[in-house]
Amino acid sequence: YVKALNVIVSVFQRPLQDEEIIGSKEVSAVFCDVEQLLKHHRIFLSVLKSEICAWNNVGSVFLEKGFFFRDYTGYVNNYNNAISTLSWCMQNPLFANFIQACERKPSVKKMDLPSLLIMPIQRVPRYRMLLGEVLKYSSVKDAEVVQLAVDHVNEITVFINEQKRSAEQLERVCAEVKRIVGKNGKSVSRLVLDSPSKLLHKGTVFEKGRPMHLFLFDTVLVLGKENRVKGETVYKIK
């Protein structure tokens, strides 16, 4: 896994930054937090190898060094954006040729970039599975620590999933708010997004017999009249 992260960084990310085929914003979107994860996992791997060679309990490594697993939150939350950005950038022939040339390098071992980018998504759940297998074969003495490690990884998995749901919810809120405009037709996103993070309900209501679209956020209620502007639906508030 560390080798795969290193391939992402050394074969794809850093050369892309040097070549400047795409902008730094797009590079950051595709390779969000990979370098940080690589840094943490190199240390984690070193400690894990030492403990295994000494026949020590691997569960203790997860308890003492696995604090950084929470850093996966940023990567997981950005993953869909990373893949969509990569797909968009592949429309650039120079970028597509560069990626394909990188994928042909021996160190990549016939994997494509999307296959490499999904590996961090699978990593923490895989630790949970692997620790579960270790637990099955642990002695009574070691089982307690391994169980604590399993619980620790489970807690982090729940945390990451909750953060992912929150990020998706906020993304949906942003998408709806972008369609809310004022009398002048300009977006009121800044005004509305000062506090709400959840869209609780949306639908049609009637005000004096006229249909209005209702947005019920967690901190604000918005009523807007549906309009079509340049082929897009917007909701104009009073």
N, C-alpha and C positions, 0 to 999 in steps of 0.2 A: 504493500500500500504506500509506503514512504517512497519507493522507487517510482510509483505511478504519479504521486504528487510532484516529485522532482521533475519528471518528464513534462508535466503540465507547465511548470514554471520555466525550466531551462530550455525546453524545445519549442514551446509555443509562446508563453507570455513575454518573457524578456526579449527574445528576438523580435517579436511584434512591436514592443516598445521602442526598440532600436531602429527598426525599419520605418516606423511611422506610416504604415499602410492605412491604418485607421486611427481615429482620434483616441486620446488618452481616456476619454469618457467611455468609449465603447470597450476599450481594453479592460478598464476597471469593472465594467458591467459583466463581461464574460468571465473574468477570472477573479471575481470578488472573494477576498480573504484567503485565497489558496496559499499564498506565501506565508501567511501567519499560521495556517494549519500545518504546513510543512515544517516550519520552525518548531512548533510544539511537538509534532509527532517524531521528529528526529531525537529529541530529548526523551520522549516517552519510550521509543524503541530501544534506545541505549540502556535505560533503566530496566526495561522488561527483559532484555537479553541477559543482563547481569544477574537478575533475580532467578531467571530460569537456569542459568549455568550453576548457580549456587543452590539449586533445588529449593528455593524459597517459595512462599505462597504468592502466586501472581495476583491474587485478589487485593493484596496490600498495595500493589503498584497502581491499580485503578482507584483505590481510595485516596492514596497520597498524591498521585500525579495526574489523575483524570479530571481535575478541576476545569481544565481548558475545554472540555467537551461542550460546555455551554457556548463556546465561541462558534460552534457550528450553526447557531441560530441565524447569524447574518448570511451565511452561505445558503442555508435552506430557504430562507425568506427570499433571497435574490435568484434562486435557481431558475424559475420560469422566465424571469427577465434575462438571465444569462443566455438561455437557449433561444429565446426570441431575438435577442440582439445578435447572437451568432448567426442565426438564420438570415437576418436582414443583411448582415455584413457579407455573407456568402454570395450575395448578388453582385458584389464587387469582384470582377475577374481577378484582379491582382491579389486580393485577400484570399479568394478561393484557391488560386494556384499555390499561394504560400502555405496554406493549411494542408493541402494535399501533398505538397513536397515534404512537409514536416511529418505527416502520417506515414510516409514511405521510409522514414529513417529507422534503422535497426533497433534503436533504443525504445521505439514506440511499440514494437512487437505486434505490428499489424492491427493495432487498435485505432479507432477514429476518435476525434476530439470529443464528440458527445458521449461516447462510451467512457472516456476518462473523467469527464465532468460529472457524471452521475455517481461515480464511486464515493465521494464524500457524503452524498445523500444516503447511501446505504451503510455507511460505516458504523455509526453508533448503534443502530438496530442489530448489526452483525456482531458487535461486541456483546450485546445482551445475549444473543444466541450462543456464541462461543463460551461465554462465562457459564451459561446454563449447562453446557456439555461438561465443562471442567467440574462444576458442582456435582454432577452425577458420579464422578470418579474420585472425588475428594475424600480424604479420611475424615473421621469425626472431628479431629483436631483442626483441620484446615477448612472444613465446610462452613464454619461460622463466618470466617473472614470472606470467603468466596461469596456467601449469601449476602453479606453487606455490600460487596462489590456489585452484585447483581441488582440489589435494591438501589444503589447509587446510580447505576446506568439507567435503570428504569425511571428514576426520578428525573434525570436529565432528558430522557426521551420524551417524557410527559411535558417537561418545560419547553423543549424545542417545538413540540407539536402545538402547544398553547400559543407560543409566540408566532408560529406560522399562521394559525387561525386568526390571531389578532392582526397580523400584517395583511392577510387577505381581506379581512373585514375593512380595514382602513383603506385598502386599495379600491374596494367597492364604493366606499363613501366618497373617495376622491373622484371616482368616475361619475357618480351621480351629481356631485357638487359642481363639477365642471360644466354641467348642462343648465345650471341655475344662473340666470342673468338678471340684471336690474333694468330699470326703465330705459336706460341708454343702450341696452343690449350688450353691455360688458359684463364679464363674469364677476360674480360676487364671492368667488372661492375664498379669498383671504378673510372676508367678513365671516362667512359661515364656518370655515375650517379652524377658527381660533380655538374651539374646544371639542366639537363632537368627534367621536371615534367609532360610533356604531350607527348603522341605519336600522332602526327597529321596524319601520313599516313604510310602505309607499303605496299610493293608490289614488283613485279619483273620488273627489267629493264635489258637492254642489253648493255654490254660494249665490243666493238669489236666482236660482235656476240655471246658473252658468257652471259648466264643468271646470273644476280646478284640480291641479295635481298636487297631492299632499306628500311631503317628505317628513317623516317623524324620526329625527335623530335622537341620540341619548340626551342632548342638552338643548335642542332647538327644534321648533316646528316651523316648516316652511310651506307656504302655499304659492303656487305659480300657475300661470296660464300657459298652456302648450302652444308653441309657435314653431314654424319651420324656417330656419335660417340657413341658406346655402345648402339645402338638402339634409340638414341635420335638425333633430328635434331638440329644442331648448325650452326652458320653463321660465317665463318672465314673472318676477315678483313685483308687488306694488311698491 
